């Protein structure tokens, strides 16, 4: 039998190696929040000739009109995407006119979205409230569903710990992508994060339910062996379900879905993969660590061996 639980600290360490770089980047440079949360305007235009001016030229144009906090990037569809502080209709028209005069080209408006700072703050607070409510609901549901098992609340709390692991993986990816690839944290990122939370909990309940069933069948097994056996029984189901129904589809969407959906698809791809990983290697291992109270010996010095 594969000894997954016996190597639990290796998997804990691997998760830390993935999470810590993103958290360090997040602590130093912060989250690159989009206008969905900070408020502002997003303008996407295409030039009739197909020739795109350099982003620095567009930034200078915005600054000449007194607009601050500009971020400009080109897209794979041959358009320019400009994010800035809030633009009213008069300023938007002035920006487009200045673009046409500066390039001697016709500008085609593809998209213009504006979010006020109050709306952005409300979206952020409601997002945090939704995540907190989901975590509480998961703990209550699993505790109730596993009420016939000893220490039923542990299953709910360990599911939340593993879910937090998946959330940190997604946040780490968002921080790294924001700093090195120019990603921004927007409403689609929030949608992907909540989807990862839902799938994460679903996978963990499947594994925990098998542990509950085996607890009444293999009563003579010690808890660590019982948990490891239950993981092995659900291993094929967890991997096949994720790969065949979700991961291949998201990979195709990331490769061929276009620039607009690529970031969303990549976040979902990594987040759902992390959900499967944590269900197998993190959530159940946390149950064993709790059952053995192993944290009591984490910081103790090992006794020196007696000299011969």
Residue pairs with C-beta under 8 A, 6 or more apart in sequence:
1 228
1 229
1 232
2 228
2 232
2 235
3 228
4 11
4 228
4 231
4 232
4 280
4 281
4 284
4 285
5 224
5 227
5 228
5 231
5 284
5 285
5 288
6 224
6 228
8 281
8 285
8 288
8 289
11 281
11 282
11 285
12 282
12 285
15 165
15 169
15 278
15 282
18 169
18 172
19 165
19 168
19 169
19 172
20 172
21 172
21 176
22 168
22 171
22 172
22 173
22 174
22 175
22 176
23 168
23 171
23 172
23 175
25 172
25 175
25 176
25 179
26 171
26 172
26 175
29 175
29 178
29 179
31 174
31 175
31 178
31 185
32 178
32 179
32 182
32 183
32 184
32 185
33 184
33 185
34 42
34 83
34 184
34 185
34 186
34 187
34 189
35 41
35 42
35 83
35 113
35 114
35 115
35 120
35 186
36 115
36 120
36 123
36 185
36 186
36 187
36 190
37 120
37 121
37 123
37 124
37 185
37 186
38 117
38 120
39 85
39 86
39 115
39 116
39 117
39 118
39 119
39 120
39 121
40 69
40 83
40 84
40 85
40 86
40 114
40 115
40 120
41 83
41 84
41 85
41 86
41 87
41 92
41 112
41 113
41 114
41 115
42 81
42 82
42 83
42 111
42 112
42 113
42 114
43 81
43 82
43 83
43 84
43 87
43 92
43 95
43 109
43 111
43 112
44 75
44 79
44 80
44 81
44 82
44 109
44 110
44 111
44 112
45 79
45 80
45 82
45 96
45 99
45 107
45 108
45 109
45 110
46 77
46 78
46 79
46 80
46 107
46 108
46 110
47 53
47 80
47 103
47 105
47 106
47 107
47 108
48 105
48 106
48 107
48 108
49 105
49 106
50 78
51 103
51 105
52 74
52 78
52 79
52 80
53 80
53 99
53 102
53 103
55 72
55 73
55 74
55 80
57 102
58 70
58 72
58 80
58 82
58 99
59 70
59 72
61 95
61 98
61 99
61 102
62 70
62 82
62 84
62 95
63 70
64 98
65 91
65 94
65 95
65 98
67 84
67 85
67 87
67 91
67 95
68 84
68 85
69 83
69 84
69 85
70 82
70 83
70 84
71 82
71 83
71 84
71 182
71 184
72 80
72 81
72 82
72 83
73 80
73 81
73 182
74 80
74 81
75 81
75 259
75 260
76 258
76 259
77 258
77 259
79 110
83 184
86 114
86 116
86 117
87 95
87 114
92 112
96 107
96 109
99 105
99 107
100 106
100 107
115 123
123 187
123 190
127 190
130 194
131 167
131 193
131 194
131 197
134 194
134 197
134 198
135 160
135 163
138 156
138 159
138 160
138 163
138 201
139 153
139 156
139 157
139 159
139 160
140 156
141 156
142 152
142 155
142 156
142 159
142 205
142 208
143 152
143 153
143 155
143 156
145 205
146 152
146 155
146 156
146 208
146 212
148 212
149 155
149 212
149 215
151 291
154 287
154 290
154 291
155 208
155 287
158 204
158 283
158 284
158 286
158 287
158 290
159 201
159 204
159 205
159 208
159 283
161 282
161 283
161 286
162 200
162 204
162 278
162 279
162 282
162 283
162 286
163 197
163 200
163 201
163 204
163 278
165 274
165 278
165 282
166 196
166 197
166 200
166 271
166 274
166 275
166 278
167 193
167 196
167 197
169 270
169 271
169 274
170 192
170 193
170 196
170 267
170 270
170 271
170 274
173 266
173 267
173 270
173 271
174 183
174 185
174 189
174 267
177 183
177 263
177 266
178 184
178 185
183 263
188 263
188 264
189 263
189 264
189 267
191 264
192 264
192 267
192 268
192 271
193 267
193 271
195 268
195 271
195 272
196 267
196 268
196 271
196 272
196 274
196 275
199 246
199 271
199 272
199 275
200 271
200 274
200 275
200 278
200 279
203 238
203 242
203 275
203 276
203 279
204 278
204 279
204 283
206 234
206 237
206 238
206 279
207 230
207 231
207 234
207 238
207 279
207 280
207 283
207 284
208 283
208 284
210 230
210 233
210 234
211 226
211 227
211 230
211 284
211 287
213 230
214 221
214 226
214 229
214 230
214 233
215 226
218 226
218 229
221 229
223 287
223 288
223 291
224 288
224 291
224 292
227 284
227 285
227 287
227 288
230 284
231 280
231 284
235 280
238 276
238 279
238 280
239 276
242 272
242 273
242 275
242 276
246 272
247 269
247 272
247 273
250 265
250 268
250 269
250 272
251 265
251 269
253 261
253 265
254 261
254 262
254 265
254 266
254 269
257 265
289 295
